Amino acid sequence: QVQPVESGGGLVQAGGSLRLSCAASGRTFNNYAMGWFRQAPGKEREFVAALSWSGDTTNYADSVKGRFTISRDNAKNTVYLQMNSLKPEDTAVYYCAAARSTLAVFTKRTTDYDYWGQGTQVTVSS
């Protein structure tokens, strides 16, 4: 079992950058695929990015490709989301999630993730 905890959110101007971190407790962190999702007010939670337990396989939503990068440091039990060229439409609460199955990297479904953090707010001003 892992418990993700997000940090690094905040207010940034359009075109700026932020790096989100997700620290996950639990000795089995290395066994989990990890993903980032986001939810804007009045909208459903949507997939942003995911990577396999090894970090060798990644997947991104079309809306963030080329701007966001997901990575992990298994020695630190931490996953990162580097967000560059931020846009006002990136404003949302960002959630980190852990999945037992590597298939979750490809399915992009919230239901395929087993453990969720509380979220961190990202606000991009125009």
N, C-alpha and C positions, 0 to 999 in steps of 0.2 A: 504494500500500500504506500502511496505517496500523497503528500499534501502540498500542492503548488501555492506559492505566495508571490504575487506580482508586485513590482515597484518600477519607478522611473517615469510614470506618467506626468503630465503637466500641461501648461499652456505654451504654445509656440506659434510664431507667425508662419503664414504660408511660405513654402519654400525652405523652411527650416528642417531640423533633424531632432530626433529623440531616440534614445535606446531604452527599450523596456527589458527588464530582467524578470526571470521567474525562478525563484529558489524552491526546490522541492525536497522536502524531508523524506527519509526512508532509504534503507540500504539497497533497495532494488531499483533505484532511479534508472540505472543503466539499461534496464530491461524494457523501458517504456518508450514508445513513440510519443513525441510531444507536439502540441499544436497551439497556435494562437487564433483566437476568434475575436470578433468585435460586435458590439450591439449599440446602434444609435437610437435615440429616443423615437418611440413609435415604430421601430423596425425589428425584424427578427434577427437573432444572432446569426452572424455569417462567418464563414471560414476565411482566414487570412493567410496562414502559412502553417506548414508542418514539416517535421523531419523524423527520420527513423532513429532507432536507439543508437546506431553508430554515427549518425550524422551524414552518412554517405548519400542518402536519398532525401530530397526535399520536394516540396510542392507548394505552389503559390496561387492565390486567387489572381485572375487576370487584372483586376483593378490595382494590384500592388506590384506586379512583376516589374523588375527593373528599378524599383524604388525601395523595397523592403528586402531585408536579408535575415533569415533565421539561422541560428547556430546554437551549439551546445558545448558545454564543458563538463564532461561527466565526472571529472575529478572534483569539481565544485558543486555538483548536483544542480546546475544552473543552465537555463535556456535563455537565449537573448533574441530580441527582435530589433534590429537596426532599421529605423525608418527615416528615409531621406526624401527630399522634395515633397514635403507634406502638403496636403491640400485641405481646404475646409471640409470636404466630404470625408476625410479620414477621421473626423471628430466622432468619438464613440468611447464606450467603456471597453477596454481590451482585457480579454480573459485568456489565461494559460490553462491548458488541459493536458492530461496524461492518458495514454491509451495502451492497454496490454497488447493489442494486435497492431502489427505494422501496417495492416491493410487500411487502418484509419488515416494514414498519410495520404492515401489516394482517394478515399471515399468522401472526405470533406464533411462528413455528417457529424453533428454534435452528439448524436446517440451512440457513436462508436468510441466516444471518449469516456473514461471511467471516473476520473477525478478532476475537479475544477477548482480554480482559485476564486477569490472574491472580486477580482477585477481592479483595474486602474484606469482612471479617466485621462483621456487624451483630447485636448481641445486645440484646434487649429484655427487661428483667426485670419481673416482675409485682409 
